[in-house]
Amino acid sequence: MATKTAGTHATTSLTALPFLPGYNSGMAIADVATINNLIKSQFSNAHGQAGGAYCTPEGVLYMPDQQGMIKLNPGDYVAVDSTTGWPIVISKYAIASGPWTHS
């Protein structure tokens, strides 16, 4: 099997938020809530909200559908696919030097 390529159809199709540790980091509670509300379960017919998907002070992304958790480093981005609601982690190194566009 060979590797495949993947990407987005448009550079603005993902809603994202950089992780900055601590309560006074500059991450607005409303922005964290937006990310949490966008993350969806893949097993529900209605793609119901997964809940508890992003923890601001601890920097842990709890994946939907009991698929574990990911420890975020400062500067890592959590993006959400607008069609399926699936979270995507982009490391701070990839976001700085990869083919990613962010505001």
WOWO-V754183 format. One record per pair of residues at least 12 apart in sequence whose C-alpha atoms are under 8 Angstrom apart, sorted by the first residue. I is the first residue (numbers start at 0). GAP is how many residues later the second one is. Records with the same first field share a line. If there is no record, write none. Layout:
I->GAP + GAP
This chain:
10->89 + 90
11->89 + 90
12->68 + 69
13->65 + 66 + 67 + 68
14->20 + 64 + 65 + 66 + 67
15->19 + 61 + 62 + 63 + 64
16->14 + 15 + 18 + 60 + 61 + 62
17->56 + 57 + 58 + 59 + 60
18->37 + 40 + 53 + 54 + 55 + 56 + 57 + 58 + 59
19->36 + 39 + 54 + 55
20->35 + 36 + 37 + 38 + 53
21->34 + 35 + 36
22->33 + 34
31->22 + 24
34->19 + 44 + 45
35->14 + 15 + 16 + 17 + 18
36->12 + 14
37->42 + 44 + 47
38->12 + 14 + 25 + 41 + 46 + 47 + 48
39->24 + 44 + 45 + 46
40->23 + 24 + 44 + 45
41->22 + 23 + 42 + 44
42->22
46->37 + 38
49->14 + 15
50->13
58->12 + 13 + 14
59->12
62->24
63->22
72->18 + 19
73->18
74->16 + 17
75->13 + 14 + 15 + 16 + 17 + 19
76->12 + 13 + 14 + 15 + 18
77->12
